[in-house]
Amino acid sequence: MALLHRSWRRWPPVVACHITHTPAWITAALRARSSSFGAEKIEERQKRLMARGIPKQKMIPGVKQVIVVASGKGGVGKSTTAVNLALGIAAYDMVVGLLDADVYGPSIPRMMNLRGNPELTNSNLMRPLVNFGIVCMSMGFLVEEGAPVVWRGLMVMSAIERLLRQVDWGQLDYLVIDMPPGTGDVQLSISQNIPISGAIIVSTPQDIALLDAQRATEMFRKVNVPVLGIVQNMSVFQCPKCKYESHIFGADGARALAAKLALDVLGSFL
Amino acid sequence: MLVSRGTFVGSTGGGRNTSLLSWNRKCSSRTTRSWRTFQATRHHVALLDADMCGPSIPKIMGVEGEQVHQSGSGWSPVYVEENLGIMSIGFLLSSLDDAVIWRGPKKNGLIKQFLRDVDWGEVDYLIVDTPPGTSDEHLSIVQYLSATQVDGAVIITTPQEVSLQDVRKEINFCRKVNLPIIGVVENMSGFVCPKCQHESQIFPPTTGGAMKMCKDLSIPFLGKVPLDPRIGKSCDEGKSFLTEIPGSSATVVYKDIIHRIQEHCATHQSDVEATA
């Protein structure tokens, strides 16, 4: 029998006369509903709480496609590949931007032969520097050369957000992002902040580098970023004197990894 | 954990074999290999892989797939040799290919555990292999080891200016946190064609290389390691390059670098004891 609160005395007699006996099937149904309802509610609440800290993905105004160049391992030629990719796309009469997301070791300013501090537009956005027809933005323009950026992850997240959103990119067909090595804060921040059209993984043929390339691929797949393929850099060295070819870092390791991960080898550079 | 001295290996650029234990970003094991010379003198060496996102040490040392055991006295490191123990996140992953997609605070937590909870035993040298950059891992290690005396940092670079530019930042970082700099190692410095013996500079030192940079910044220059494909091969196979190819010019350079680091540590130790 349903327990009645003493307030029932105030209920109209028509209602009160029906609450004398609660059938068992109603009690069971109510109990099942409350437990599943409770569990569902808790799960939804947990999801809402966890999602609170995660930024919402939002496109950068004016930018049509975003390509990230990553690797996992450092020193395999990400920046070199990103710069040449940007130049190559620009050769097809596309408007290309290049963002150097390596906050700790920005290489793009030197590679693109750019120096100086970016100006601010009337709407307080940073104006990217331009060379070879590519608009570029890097932490290297905002700090002195030689000054280390000794920041923990939270500050890096904030810096990346500014480099993405507070730059006057204009109308871009492609934005190429040169990622830092690893699978940490920067990679997560960028994947959570903006929709990425595709990721290119750069590696040398060496097993050590391929291991990290595989980890980077797995990371992108986990955050639902399509991986376009693998680029094998430093594949072979040709002696300038006798033209003998040496595989300094091993031979064709990236092909085996690409086959394992069902990816294409986009290119193999010397 | 009783650690007689600590050394920190860093390099701002990836792939330059940072980590004292690991030379070059690509071949972390190189440095690790070179530390095997310490073993020959029966020093007890501990190797800590602080690169959470790209742990290469287990593969380079040939102990991939080993497990870390926990006992009453803490986590026990994986022993490659009787006197060389290693700890890496690579041993804690369920699969060797798993990606570690962690933000800074989680990485810091694990580094703290590695330093605090691992039962290294009595160790003569603790070598810390750091990832590229000047980020959470570097800050955490310097912070957690600040109570002990860190003998210094060995910085690895390649000869090209893009790399040196980042290494200057690393040097500035060490100076800011009062971390003594043992010296700079120039890696991938020259490649000798196996057919005609012509030496090529694959990463040309357009601005004078690491030697000039060290001279300008008044930092010791430890040595130039040539680019020998067999180093990378040894790393991939988990073998000791110094043992397998003792005749290589790179082996000679490694041994010389280790010797100079040992001298620095001995001098630093006596300076600390004198001031205490």
Interface residues (C-beta under 8 A of the other chain):
Chain A: G72 K73 G74 G75 V76 S79 Y104 G105 S107 R110 M111 E145 G146 A147 P148 V149 V150 W151 R152 G153 L154 V156 P180 P181 G182 T183 G184 D185 Q187 L188 T204 Q206 D207 I208 A209 L211 D212 Q214 R215 A216 E218 M219 K222 V223 F237 C239 P240 K241 C242 Y244 S246 H247 I248 F249 G250
Chain B: T12 G13 G14 G15 R16 N24 R25 K26 C27 S28 S29 M52 C53 G54 S56 K59 I60 L96 D97 D98 A99 V100 I101 W102 R103 G104 P105 K107 P131 P132 G133 T134 S135 D136 H138 L139 T158 E161 V162 S163 Q165 D166 R168 K169 E170 N172 F173 K176 V177 F191 C193 P194 K195 C196 H198 S200 I202 L227 P229 G232 K233 C235 D236
